[in-house]
């Protein structure tokens, strides 16, 4: 169970999977950490977006089969639908924010991407102090807000997301000019890959649909991810493959067909190349990692 801030009953205990409102602020305290470590859950997926702040201690985070340990002063971004599990150390403290997409004043493909691996922002002292200020305000506002009058909370949260985007851009060493000029392309590519990744695997298709040369599209993707366009497409395919292996009863052959591979042997080859494991090896490991 999570102890969460509920506007009608601040002391209420809210079930792990429950999302009663468009926005939920959760304090990660000693009691919750103890409960999470005593009742270890299998990797799971949410129908909402989540941001987790590791203020103290550390946490092991599994995201789509990849496991990374993060120290204190780290923000974890968990896009909806991705397979994840959060395992805090006994001394971990922090908070989490869950929200539905419609609550955010503007979309953020920069943070909530389906195919860029772990999005974790490790903050310096100045950045941490700034984020703590936002979190304190969000905590207070979420307690005070009328469920039917959430404009102040909504726009405060939008400012918080904008700050996180700014921090991520700083960490990527992008300059404002690059960001302004390329964000629309990056946003459209995200949307297009999400619509077509199961049937279209070629870089040429996405470049043509966006009216760009493959080189120009490659420059934009390199700017935001440090990867090639083909890597980003493969990342989305493999993320979906991992989710289907964990959550569906489909055979490997059926998953390969679902993801647009004519031969399941080629799918197995690609999966092993990108993950180091065959699909048949992945499922028992991923559910117990």
C-alpha angles and dihedrals in degrees: 000000000000124000102225139174108257116184094219097042115017092188095053121123111227122204116251094250099036118113104178097169139026089260130035128180114200128191113217101213135162093272093054093045090052090049093048091051094046094046103041110191129211117249108284142174133233133214090220139058120260137197119192123195116203100202098167135010118009142275139212111225125196114198121176091334098313116114122204131169115222128197128222119293091044128132116208119203114205114187116209116267096026118124109245147152128195116209114181126198115246091259095048119129130173142097142264134217122206121188143163117243093244090062093065112087091219135018120255115205086159090070108018100052123154096212113034099089120233115000103204124156114201106199133209122227095271094047091046092053090051093049092047089056091053092046092050090052092046091049092051095043093049089056094049103039121110106234088234096045106053101142096112092048092045096052093041088054090048089055089050092053090048089054091051090050089051091051092049092050090050091051090051091050092232115156121229092249092057091048095050093047099045107031093090091053091047091048093049091047091053091052094045095049090049089054099042112023094106093058106022119058101157123101089215091064094055094044091051093047090052093045093241137121115253088245093054092048089048091054092053094048091046089054094055102034109014087235139106119259090247089056091053092050090047091048091057093046093049093045089055091045090054092050092050091048091053102038108026134066092222118130120240089255091052092048090050090052091046089056096048101261113138093201121043089206089064090047089053090050093051093044092051092046092054100037106025090237135084117241091251090053094047103063101061091042096047095051093053102035 
